[in-house]
């Protein structure tokens, strides 16, 4: 099997978000770390990507949560992933209707992984051509790789 999909529910928090997200992100962090540990020497054959089907608003609502918004993020991990931030942090003083402005079309991430990792012509799958991103480094030695899995950030008070 070339692609596996798993999901974790509970991120749709409109109230009490800080504590819920700390627990959920801890679960994601632990699962990613255990997954790559279990893969052992086969880890260099795997790229892992996380995503959400919706983003979040910047402003907290009256229930100490946030409502659905346009801005989101995703993570790509694995020994052959060129680590680091791709793109720029969104500006919190330049919002569109309360949402952060996105700077990277998610289809660029998909296109990069399809073309450069899975060897599938992304144009056919996505119905268009999307500029690749610097995500894959096949020359990266497996010994120096291994995803860095850190504990989730502490919620801001």
C-alpha positions as CSV (number, residue, x, y, z in Angstrom):
1,X,0.0,0.0,0.0
2,X,1.5,3.4,-1.0
3,X,-0.8,5.7,1.0
4,X,-2.3,5.2,4.5
5,X,-4.8,7.6,6.0
6,X,-5.7,8.0,9.7
7,X,-7.7,10.6,11.4
8,X,-7.9,12.1,14.9
9,X,-11.1,13.8,15.9
10,X,-11.6,16.5,18.5
11,X,-9.9,19.5,17.0
12,X,-13.2,21.2,16.2
13,X,-13.0,23.2,19.4
14,X,-15.1,26.3,19.8
15,X,-14.7,26.5,23.5
16,X,-11.9,25.6,26.0
17,X,-9.5,25.3,23.2
18,X,-6.1,25.7,24.9
19,X,-6.4,22.6,27.1
20,X,-8.0,20.4,24.4
21,X,-5.4,21.3,21.8
22,X,-2.5,20.8,24.2
23,X,-3.8,17.2,24.8
24,X,-4.5,16.6,21.1
25,X,-1.1,17.9,19.9
26,X,0.6,15.8,22.5
27,X,-1.3,12.7,21.1
28,X,-0.2,13.6,17.6
29,X,3.4,14.2,18.6
30,X,3.5,10.8,20.5
31,X,1.9,9.0,17.6
32,X,4.3,10.4,15.0
33,X,7.3,9.6,17.2
34,X,6.1,6.0,17.8
35,X,5.3,5.5,14.2
36,X,8.8,6.4,13.0
37,X,10.4,4.5,15.9
38,X,8.4,1.4,14.8
39,X,9.5,1.8,11.2
40,X,13.2,1.6,12.2
41,X,15.4,1.3,9.1
42,X,12.4,1.4,6.8
43,X,11.6,5.0,7.9
44,X,13.5,6.4,5.0
45,X,10.8,5.0,2.7
46,X,8.1,7.1,4.4
47,X,6.9,10.7,4.2
48,X,4.2,11.6,6.7
49,X,1.8,14.6,6.1
50,X,-0.7,16.1,8.5
51,X,-3.5,18.4,7.5
52,X,-6.8,19.8,8.6
53,X,-9.9,20.4,6.5
54,X,-10.4,23.8,8.0
55,X,-8.4,26.6,9.6
56,X,-9.1,28.7,12.6
57,X,-9.8,32.4,13.2
58,X,-7.2,34.5,15.0
59,X,-9.5,36.1,17.5
60,X,-10.7,34.1,20.5
61,X,-14.5,33.8,20.8
62,X,-16.4,34.4,24.1
63,X,-16.1,30.6,25.0
64,X,-12.3,30.7,25.0
65,X,-12.1,28.9,21.6
66,X,-11.8,29.9,18.0
67,X,-14.2,29.6,15.1
68,X,-13.6,28.1,11.7
69,X,-11.3,30.3,9.5
70,X,-9.4,30.2,6.3
71,X,-5.8,30.0,7.5
72,X,-4.4,26.6,8.4
73,X,-1.1,24.7,8.4
74,X,0.2,21.2,7.7
75,X,3.3,19.3,8.6
76,X,5.5,17.1,6.4
77,X,7.9,14.7,8.2
78,X,10.3,11.9,7.5
79,X,14.0,11.1,7.1
80,X,14.0,12.3,3.5
81,X,12.1,15.5,4.1
82,X,14.0,18.7,3.9
83,X,13.1,20.1,7.3
84,X,12.2,23.6,8.2
85,X,9.5,26.2,7.7
86,X,8.3,26.6,4.1
87,X,6.8,30.0,3.5
88,X,6.4,32.8,6.0
89,X,4.6,33.1,9.3
90,X,1.3,34.8,8.8
91,X,1.0,38.4,10.0
92,X,-1.5,38.9,12.7
93,X,-1.9,42.6,11.8
94,X,-2.9,41.9,8.2
95,X,-6.1,39.8,8.3
96,X,-8.9,39.3,5.8
97,X,-12.3,39.2,7.5
98,X,-10.6,38.0,10.7
99,X,-8.6,35.3,8.9
100,X,-4.9,35.1,8.4
101,X,-3.9,35.4,4.7
102,X,-2.6,32.2,3.3
103,X,0.7,32.3,1.3
104,X,1.1,28.7,0.1
105,X,-1.6,26.9,-1.9
106,X,-1.9,23.5,-0.3
107,X,-2.0,22.0,-3.9
108,X,1.7,23.0,-4.2
109,X,2.4,20.6,-1.2
110,X,0.3,17.8,-2.8
111,X,1.9,18.4,-6.2
112,X,5.4,18.2,-4.7
113,X,4.7,14.9,-2.9
114,X,2.9,13.4,-5.8
115,X,5.7,14.3,-8.3
116,X,8.8,14.0,-6.2
117,X,7.9,11.3,-3.7
118,X,5.2,9.0,-5.2
119,X,6.2,9.4,-8.8
120,X,2.7,10.3,-9.9
121,X,2.0,13.0,-12.4
122,X,0.4,15.7,-10.2
123,X,-1.1,17.5,-13.2
124,X,-3.4,14.6,-13.9
125,X,-4.4,14.2,-10.2
126,X,-4.9,17.9,-9.4
127,X,-6.1,19.1,-12.8
128,X,-3.4,21.7,-13.1
129,X,0.3,22.5,-12.7
130,X,1.5,23.8,-9.3
131,X,5.0,25.0,-8.5
132,X,6.9,22.5,-6.4
133,X,8.1,23.3,-2.9
134,X,11.5,22.4,-1.4
135,X,10.1,19.5,0.7
136,X,12.0,16.4,-0.4
137,X,15.7,15.7,-0.1
138,X,16.3,12.1,-1.3
139,X,20.1,12.6,-0.9
140,X,19.7,13.2,2.8
141,X,21.4,10.3,4.7
142,X,19.0,8.3,6.8
143,X,21.4,8.4,9.8
144,X,21.3,12.1,10.0
145,X,17.6,12.2,9.4
146,X,14.8,11.0,11.7
147,X,12.0,13.4,12.5
148,X,12.4,15.6,15.5
149,X,9.4,15.1,17.6
150,X,9.1,17.7,20.3
151,X,6.5,18.0,23.0
152,X,3.5,20.2,22.1
153,X,3.8,23.9,22.8
154,X,2.3,25.1,26.1
155,X,-0.8,27.1,25.7
156,X,-0.4,30.9,26.1
157,X,-2.1,32.3,29.2
